[in-house]
Amino acid sequence: MTQEEYYGAFFRELVQGKEYLEQLVQQYPVQETEDGIQPIIYIKSRIKTPESAMKKLERKGLETDGATAVSGICDAIGIRIICSFEEEVYKIARWLCKREDLCILEEKDYIAYPKPNGYRSFHLIARFTQDKMQGLTAEIQIRTIAIDFWAVLEHQLKYKQNIFHEDIIKQELKRCADEIASVDLSMQTIRELLRDGDWSK
């Protein structure tokens, strides 16, 4: 089943919402950066696949049709913003929260409060306020390129079947996530030292 078949009349609105978010993020005022480093490295976006949407609806005890997916789950539209530094994650999140074309329904700071597996990211659930898309919701994930590298691989490994030594693998993934978070912190420290221009401080 294609996305268009599953979502039916809502598919066009979902595409518009996804494209709107893509264009919106591209408007982020990069001139505000002090050292000329691009705050956003790249973005990824998607409309949830019918299979993924139906599984999520089943877990919530809801009907599994496309219309219910649009109204019953918040991430039929998803966009991921990949940043250079952790501080940019929070700056972009604050920028999005101040916008009038989005109503932020929920914030989850998995950087300050990581998930048990080590996952770190900043999540926003946003509702569009523009007429054509009013009422549609989207999940916005903002994270550094370092943790994105970990999260992509962790996601692929998590869905492998017949995993041997699962406990050991989970421990190693958690250790890797913690090390990557430490690297993010070190890179931020280096950036601040370069800004100061005085390595003796």
C-alpha positions in Angstrom: 0.0 0.0 0.0 1.4 3.4 -1.0 1.2 6.5 1.3 -1.2 8.1 -1.1 -3.5 5.1 -0.9 -3.3 4.9 2.9 -3.8 8.6 3.7 -6.2 9.3 0.9 -7.5 12.9 0.9 -5.1 13.8 3.7 -2.0 12.8 1.8 -1.7 16.2 0.0 -2.0 18.1 3.2 0.7 15.9 4.8 3.0 16.6 1.8 2.3 20.4 2.2 3.1 20.2 5.9 6.4 18.4 5.3 7.5 20.8 2.6 6.5 23.8 4.8 8.7 22.6 7.6 11.6 22.0 5.3 11.3 25.5 3.9 10.8 26.9 7.4 14.0 25.4 8.7 15.9 26.7 5.8 14.9 30.2 6.9 16.8 29.8 10.2 18.9 33.0 10.6 22.4 31.5 10.1 23.9 35.0 10.1 23.5 35.0 13.9 26.4 32.5 14.4 29.5 34.2 15.7 32.2 32.0 14.1 30.7 31.3 10.7 30.1 27.6 11.3 26.8 26.4 9.8 24.4 25.7 12.7 22.4 23.2 10.6 24.3 20.6 8.7 21.3 19.0 7.0 17.7 18.1 7.5 15.7 14.9 6.9 12.0 14.7 6.6 9.4 12.0 6.0 5.7 11.1 6.0 5.2 8.0 8.2 4.8 4.8 6.2 1.5 3.0 6.4 3.1 0.0 8.1 4.7 2.2 10.8 1.5 4.2 11.3 -0.7 1.1 11.6 1.6 -0.5 14.2 1.6 2.7 16.3 -2.2 2.9 16.1 -2.5 -0.7 17.2 -0.3 0.0 20.2 -2.6 2.9 21.1 -5.7 0.7 20.6 -7.0 2.9 17.8 -8.4 2.1 14.3 -5.6 1.6 11.8 -7.0 3.7 8.9 -5.2 6.7 7.4 -7.7 9.3 8.7 -7.2 8.0 12.3 -3.4 8.1 11.7 -3.6 11.9 10.9 -5.7 12.7 13.9 -4.6 10.0 16.4 -0.8 10.2 16.3 1.4 13.3 16.3 4.2 12.2 14.0 2.6 11.4 10.7 4.9 14.2 9.6 8.4 14.1 10.9 11.5 16.3 10.4 14.9 15.9 11.8 17.3 18.8 12.1 21.0 17.8 12.3 23.2 20.4 14.0 26.9 21.0 14.3 26.9 21.7 18.1 24.7 21.0 21.0 24.1 24.7 21.8 22.6 25.1 18.3 20.1 22.4 19.2 18.7 24.6 21.9 18.9 27.8 19.8 16.9 26.3 17.0 14.4 24.8 19.5 13.8 28.3 21.0 13.5 29.8 17.6 10.8 27.3 16.6 8.9 27.8 19.8 8.6 31.5 19.2 7.1 31.2 15.8 3.5 32.1 15.2 2.9 29.6 12.4 3.5 26.7 14.8 1.9 25.9 18.2 4.2 23.8 20.3 2.2 21.2 22.1 5.0 19.3 23.8 8.8 19.4 24.4 11.0 16.5 25.4 14.6 17.2 26.2 16.4 13.9 25.9 19.8 15.8 25.9 19.4 16.9 29.5 17.5 13.8 30.4 18.7 10.9 28.1 16.7 7.8 27.5 17.9 4.7 29.3 19.7 3.4 26.1 21.7 6.7 25.9 19.6 8.4 23.2 20.0 12.2 23.2 17.9 14.5 21.2 15.4 17.4 21.5 11.9 16.7 20.4 9.0 19.0 19.7 5.4 18.2 18.8 4.1 21.1 16.8 0.7 21.9 15.4 0.4 24.0 12.2 -1.6 27.2 12.6 -1.7 28.1 8.9 -5.2 27.8 7.3 -4.4 25.1 4.7 -2.6 22.8 7.3 -4.4 24.0 10.5 -4.8 21.1 12.9 -2.0 18.9 11.4 0.7 18.0 13.8 4.4 17.1 13.2 7.3 15.8 15.3 10.5 17.8 15.1 13.7 16.2 16.2 16.8 18.3 16.7 20.2 16.7 17.5 23.9 16.9 16.8 25.5 15.1 13.9 27.5 12.9 16.4 24.4 11.6 18.1 22.6 11.2 14.8 25.3 8.8 13.7 24.7 6.7 16.8 20.9 6.9 16.6 20.8 5.7 12.9 22.9 2.7 13.6 21.1 1.9 16.9 17.8 2.1 15.2 18.9 -0.4 12.5 20.4 -2.8 15.1 17.3 -2.6 17.3 15.1 -4.0 14.5 17.4 -6.9 13.6 15.8 -10.3 14.3 17.4 -13.1 16.4 19.9 -10.9 18.2 22.6 -12.8 20.1 24.2 -11.3 23.2 21.4 -8.7 23.4 22.3 -7.5 26.9 26.0 -7.0 26.0 25.0 -5.1 22.8 22.7 -2.8 24.8 25.5 -2.1 27.2 27.9 -1.3 24.4 25.4 1.0 22.7 24.8 2.8 25.9 28.6 3.2 26.4 29.0 4.5 22.9 26.2 7.0 23.4 27.8 8.3 26.5 31.2 8.6 24.8 29.6 10.5 21.9 27.9 12.9 24.3 31.3 13.5 25.8 32.8 14.3 22.4 29.9 16.7 21.8 30.8 18.5 25.0 34.5 18.6 24.2 33.8 20.0 20.7 31.6 22.7 22.3 34.5 23.5 24.8 36.9 23.9 21.9 34.5 26.2 20.1 34.2 28.4 23.1 38.0 28.5 23.5 38.4 29.5 19.9 35.8 32.2 20.3 37.6 33.7 23.3 40.9 33.7 21.3 42.9 33.2 24.5 44.0 29.6 25.2 45.4 30.6 28.6 41.9 31.1 30.0 
